[in-house]
């Protein structure tokens, strides 16, 4: 019986949370990246811009910092300032059982 | 006459929908199976009709299954949900269960798997019929909950969580017999738990082997704790000094967490003033933090990364943390010499105290 047998899936792939790292220079250009190509480049650029902006605004507000860690329920973003640019680590988090 | 259960089937593949509809419709409970080929259609159907169970695929165009789940779980907490997908990835499985689905199934491909799947669906439908009472998201005070359990003379274990804190209350034949938090037991733990204003609870099986540490009646305990809270803000003492209660401003009380150098409670609304303890340049810092939380919440939503839990900023002069809340965020400045692990532990403590 062919019921429920798997057939080619034509729908859009489900988005996985990205895993990997990238470096961004002070102008916002991605220099190196190990983030899977399946993850949209536009999103990588967006994260890069957001991280650089967070570092810059922190300095402006009088709180200079060199490391930023954003904890989401299912995802962690860890960024370190690197001579005006940054290195950013992206890692999906497993749910604690 | 028994009411037929109703199943809503969501998949973007019309052929599969037709097959599922036929097979599920032949189960012993003879459910009425309604199909939807898109998340939007499924949500529209749920708004206009009542269903017992929803079976959904994850991989769909436009609105994917996870998006549907997050909407449906919030709007229809009583609905049983089964994810049926060909995507077998631990991350999606974990995220689905985190969103409160009842079952996560790989699309069956053999007769045995189909039979097992149908048995599980039938069991879920049956459970709905057999269960008496109501199922849903309950938002009651802890006092109401304890009174309810004690008045019905039940034996149970209540597991209560408040942020990162967890506590348990053991009830035997309608009497509170013991309680425990990470650092306290007995009456002190009970009082500590009752000071938590928000959180979630889980009713677990009774534990007959639990020794009795609390001898007072539950009415006495509740009264005593309620009085302490009414008289001021009950601040349980770390050394377990029974009955000690002090009237203190919330931020001053929070500042006692080791390593804290300043605190700002940042309202989400720009028009409201922030409350602060030992902080400088409060308006500018609040505006910055409001912006940061908003940006990263948006990023989290777009990535479907789940709730924004907290933000850490590590600097050479001091560390900062931000715990986003509902309507306000807690920004804390920490001593720069605090090691990262200790900072995280203290942040947990600070957040749970703030939440309670």
Interface residues (C-beta under 8 A of the other chain):
Chain A: X1 X3 X4 X5 X6 X7 X9 X10 X11 X12 X13 X14 X15 X16 X17 X18 X43 X46 X47 X50 X53 X54 X57 X58 X60 X61 X62 X63 X64 X65 X66 X67 X68 X69 X70 X71 X72 X73 X74 X75 X92 X94 X95
Chain B: X12 X13 X16 X19 X20 X23 X58 X59 X60 X61 X62 X64 X65 X66 X86 X87 X89 X90 X91 X92 X94 X95 X97 X98 X107 X108 X109 X111 X114 X280 X281 X284 X285 X288 X291 X292 X295 X296 X299 X300 X302 X303 X304 X305 X306 X307 X308 X309 X310 X311 X312 X313 X314 X315 X316 X317 X318 X319 X320
